[in-house]
């Protein structure tokens, strides 16, 4: 099957980006180099083509109420212009995907417009799961994944850089706030969100305007960044990657996402009984942060040992460009998951020390 291409694909190729297959798309891994791109986002500003992500738009009466049964977060708290990071759950409490729900508008007659951004790898399954639980006679579901581009502008100078291109006061948009604005003569959906641990925005717009924005940002000196830097940045910030750190075998309570589980303020939802049991009795495993020594990288699926026995495996791991030492995340049995606990990772037949540390590994500012 031919790989899908984003509207910015040709521009990335012209910039001599190293390309790879990712969830059915041909995407840039790096442009100038992962370390340089990572540093640009941490110290100044960088931009990512994330047009491969799923983009759903729902409209109709009481959309939020219909979505309430699919997630553990209380979406009823949202006001227009606000968003909620949350997870879709199966009946066993396993995570189908992590998503962001944006409430765009809410009329007095109950009509609502909602945008949902999902992961590329789970896009088709998410679409089917959500539609399966909505009334098609009442709620219109519009999948714009292939019709809209999405650019992430991230870093301490991201807002300042974009402000020069719009008359909308970007400083007035709070974290996880969003709006529709005029940008380079076109209409753009802008969200004060990101996946790097830095400040920044994610901008959805039509392909032609997206190309114009990409080129304009290049001309102002913004560094284009690929999936490689996106991964090291998000791991330093201890942000989960679906398929490695969270999946159908993990619940949000096990994954350290208790803050998005609102058992007290909302009604029934898929997987609630499992989370109630875990809340009452505790979880048997927890996603923890691990810090290593030297340059011995604990990569995905490497065995982890405690008291000489294999107790788990690495979920995500890298050599932190910012901190200069190996970091990783893994699910450990609760008896080995305490801060300060020392364990070992097996790398090509040799064992190296690691210890459980507090997450995130890096915090902006």
C-alpha positions in Angstrom: 0.0 0.0 0.0 1.3 3.4 -1.0 2.3 5.7 1.9 0.2 8.8 2.5 1.8 12.3 2.1 1.0 15.4 4.0 0.5 18.8 2.2 4.0 19.7 3.4 5.7 16.6 2.1 7.3 18.2 -1.0 8.6 21.0 1.1 10.2 18.6 3.6 11.8 16.7 0.7 13.2 19.9 -0.8 14.8 20.6 2.7 16.5 17.2 2.4 14.7 15.8 5.4 15.4 12.2 6.2 12.1 10.4 5.7 10.5 7.3 7.2 7.3 5.4 7.3 5.1 6.3 10.3 1.6 4.9 10.8 1.0 4.7 7.0 2.5 8.1 6.3 5.9 9.1 4.9 7.2 11.6 7.5 10.4 13.5 8.3 12.6 12.0 11.0 15.1 14.8 11.0 16.2 17.8 9.0 19.4 19.4 10.4 19.8 16.7 13.1 17.9 15.6 16.1 20.1 17.3 18.7 20.0 20.6 16.9 16.3 20.5 16.4 15.7 19.5 20.0 17.9 22.4 21.2 16.0 24.8 19.0 12.7 24.0 20.6 14.1 24.1 24.1 15.9 27.4 23.7 14.1 29.3 20.9 11.5 27.9 18.5 11.0 25.0 16.1 8.2 23.7 13.9 6.8 20.3 13.1 4.6 18.9 10.3 2.0 16.9 12.3 -0.6 16.9 9.5 -0.7 13.1 9.8 -2.8 13.3 13.0 -6.5 12.6 12.9 -8.8 15.6 12.7 -12.5 15.0 13.6 -15.3 17.6 13.7 -18.6 16.8 15.4 -21.7 19.0 15.3 -25.2 18.7 16.5 -27.3 18.7 19.7 -25.5 17.8 23.0 -22.3 16.5 21.4 -20.4 16.8 24.7 -23.0 14.8 26.6 -22.7 12.0 23.9 -18.9 11.9 24.3 -19.1 11.7 28.1 -19.6 8.0 28.0 -16.4 7.4 26.1 -13.9 9.1 28.4 -13.1 9.3 32.1 -12.8 13.1 32.1 -15.8 15.4 32.8 -16.2 17.2 29.5 -19.2 19.0 30.9 -16.8 21.4 32.6 -15.6 22.8 29.2 -16.6 26.2 28.0 -16.3 27.3 24.3 -12.7 28.0 23.6 -11.5 25.4 26.1 -10.0 21.9 25.6 -9.5 18.7 27.6 -6.7 16.1 27.1 -8.2 12.7 27.8 -8.3 9.1 26.8 -10.8 6.8 25.0 -11.3 3.6 27.1 -12.5 0.1 26.4 -14.7 -1.8 28.8 -11.6 -3.2 30.6 -10.3 0.3 31.3 -7.6 0.0 28.6 -6.6 3.0 26.6 -7.8 3.0 23.0 -6.1 6.3 22.4 -5.2 9.6 24.0 -6.9 12.5 22.4 -7.7 16.2 22.8 -11.3 17.4 22.8 -11.9 21.0 21.8 -15.3 22.7 22.5 -15.6 25.2 19.7 -19.1 26.5 20.2 -22.2 26.0 22.3 -25.6 27.5 21.5 -28.5 28.1 23.8 -30.6 25.5 21.9 -28.0 22.8 22.7 -26.2 22.8 19.3 -22.5 22.3 19.8 -19.4 22.1 17.6 -16.4 20.0 18.8 -13.0 19.2 17.3 -11.1 16.1 18.3 -7.4 15.4 17.5 -6.3 11.8 17.6 -3.1 9.8 16.9 -2.3 8.8 13.3 -1.8 5.1 14.2 -5.2 4.8 15.8 -7.2 7.2 13.6 -9.3 4.7 11.7 -10.1 2.7 14.9 -10.9 5.9 16.8 -13.3 7.0 14.1 -15.2 3.8 14.1 -15.3 3.6 17.9 -16.6 7.2 18.3 -19.2 6.8 15.5 -20.3 3.5 17.0 -21.4 5.4 20.1 -23.0 8.4 18.5 -26.5 8.8 17.1 -25.9 9.4 13.4 -29.4 11.0 13.1 -28.4 13.7 15.5 -24.7 14.2 15.4 -22.7 15.0 12.2 -19.2 13.4 12.1 -16.8 15.1 9.7 -13.3 13.5 9.2 -11.0 16.2 7.9 -7.8 14.2 8.4 -6.8 14.2 4.7 -8.1 17.7 4.0 -6.4 19.9 6.6 -2.8 20.5 7.5 -1.5 20.8 11.0 1.7 22.6 12.1 3.1 22.6 15.6 5.1 25.7 16.5 6.9 25.0 19.8 9.4 26.7 22.0 9.8 29.7 24.3 9.7 32.1 21.3 6.8 30.3 19.5 4.0 32.7 20.5 6.2 35.8 19.8 7.1 34.4 16.4 3.6 33.7 15.3 2.3 37.0 16.7 4.1 38.9 14.0 1.8 37.2 11.4 -1.7 37.8 13.0 -3.6 40.7 14.5 -5.2 38.4 17.1 -3.7 38.8 20.5 -2.2 35.4 21.1 -1.2 36.2 24.7 -5.0 36.2 25.5 -5.3 32.5 24.7 -4.8 30.5 27.9 -3.0 27.1 28.0 -5.3 24.6 26.4 -7.4 27.4 25.0 -8.1 27.7 21.3 -9.7 30.0 18.7 -10.3 30.6 15.0 -8.3 33.5 13.5 -7.1 35.0 10.3 -3.6 34.0 9.3 -1.9 35.0 6.0 -5.2 35.7 4.4 -6.8 32.4 5.4 -8.8 31.0 8.3 -6.9 28.9 10.9 -7.8 26.9 14.0 -5.2 27.7 16.6 -4.8 25.8 19.9 -2.4 26.7 22.7 -1.3 23.0 23.0 1.7 20.9 22.2 3.7 17.7 22.8 7.2 19.0 23.6 7.1 20.3 27.2 7.6 23.8 26.0 5.1 26.6 25.3 3.7 26.7 21.8 0.7 26.3 19.5 -0.8 23.9 17.0 -2.3 25.4 13.9 -4.8 23.7 11.6 -5.4 25.2 8.2 -6.0 24.5 4.6 -3.1 23.0 2.6 -2.3 26.1 0.5 -2.2 28.4 3.6 -0.2 25.8 5.5 2.5 25.8 2.7 2.5 29.6 2.9 2.9 29.6 6.7 5.6 26.9 6.6 7.6 28.9 4.0 7.1 32.2 5.9 8.3 30.6 9.1 11.3 29.2 7.3 12.2 32.6 6.0 12.1 34.1 9.6 14.6 31.5 10.7 12.3 28.9 12.4 14.0 25.5 12.5 12.0 22.6 10.9 12.0 19.6 13.2 11.2 15.9 12.6 9.8 12.9 14.5 13.2 12.2 16.1 13.3 15.5 18.1 9.5 15.3 18.8 10.2 12.0 20.5 13.2 13.2 22.6 11.3 16.3 23.6 8.1 14.6 24.7 10.1 11.9 26.6 12.0 14.5 28.6 8.6 16.0 29.5 7.3 12.5 30.4 4.5 12.8 27.8 3.1 9.3 26.8 3.5 7.9 23.4 0.6 5.7 22.3 1.7 2.2 21.5 4.7 2.3 23.8 3.8 4.1 27.1 0.0 3.6 26.9 -2.1 1.1 25.1 -5.1 -1.3 25.5 -3.3 -3.1 28.3 -2.8 0.0 30.5 -5.4 2.1 32.4 -5.0 5.8 33.0 -4.5 5.2 36.7 -1.6 2.9 36.0 -0.2 5.4 33.5 -0.1 8.2 36.0 -3.0 10.0 34.4 -5.2 10.2 37.5 -5.6 13.9 37.0 -7.9 13.3 34.0 -10.1 10.7 35.8 -13.1 12.5 37.3 -15.0 9.7 39.1 -16.7 12.1 41.6 -18.1 14.6 39.1 -19.4 12.6 36.2 -21.8 9.7 35.6 -21.2 6.3 34.0 -18.6 5.8 31.2 -17.0 2.8 29.5 -14.4 1.3 31.8 -15.6 3.1 35.0 -16.0 0.0 37.1 -12.3 -1.0 36.5 -11.1 2.4 37.5 -13.3 2.4 40.6 -11.8 -0.9 41.6 -8.2 0.4 41.0 -9.0 3.6 42.9 -10.2 1.6 45.9 -7.6 -1.1 46.0 -4.6 0.5 44.2 -2.9 -0.5 41.0 -0.5 -3.5 40.6 1.9 -1.6 38.3 2.8 2.0 37.7 4.4 4.0 34.8 7.6 5.4 36.4 10.5 7.5 35.3 14.0 5.9 35.2 17.4 7.6 35.1 20.5 5.8 33.9 24.3 6.5 33.9 26.8 7.3 31.2 25.5 6.8 27.6 23.9 3.4 28.0 20.5 3.9 26.4 17.6 1.8 27.8 15.5 1.5 24.6 12.0 0.2 24.0 11.4 -3.4 25.1 14.8 -3.8 26.8 14.5 -6.1 29.9 14.4 -4.5 33.4 15.6 -6.5 36.4 15.1 -6.2 40.2 16.7 -8.5 42.7 18.3 -10.3 39.7 15.0 -11.2 38.1 13.2 -9.7 35.0 10.3 -7.6 36.3 9.4 -5.5 33.3 10.6 -4.0 30.1 11.3 -0.4 28.9 8.4 1.4 27.4 10.3 4.4 26.0 14.0 5.4 26.4 16.6 7.8 25.0 19.7 9.7 25.8 18.3 13.1 27.0 19.8 15.9 24.8 19.0 18.5 27.5 20.1 16.6 30.6 23.0 14.6 29.1 22.1 11.2 30.7 19.8 8.2 29.7 16.1 8.5 30.7 13.3 6.0 30.2 9.7 5.2 31.3 8.5 1.7 32.2 5.7 0.0 34.1 7.1 -1.5 37.3 5.3 -3.7 39.8 4.3 -1.4 42.7 6.9 -2.9 45.1 9.6 -1.7 42.7 8.0 1.6 41.7 9.0 3.9 44.6 11.2 7.0 44.0 14.8 6.1 44.6 14.4 2.4 43.9 17.5 0.9 42.1 17.0 -1.6 39.3 19.0 -2.7 36.2 18.5 -2.6 32.5 19.9 -5.3 30.2 21.5 -3.9 27.1 23.0 -6.4 24.6 23.6 -9.0 27.4 25.1 -6.6 29.9 23.4 -5.0 32.9 23.5 -1.4 33.8 22.1 0.5 36.9 19.0 2.7 36.7 16.9 4.3 39.4 13.3 5.4 39.7 13.0 9.2 39.6 10.2 11.7 39.7 8.5 12.7 36.4 8.8 14.8 34.4 12.6 14.6 33.8 12.5 18.2 32.4 10.2 21.1 33.1 10.2 24.3 31.1 11.4 27.3 33.0 
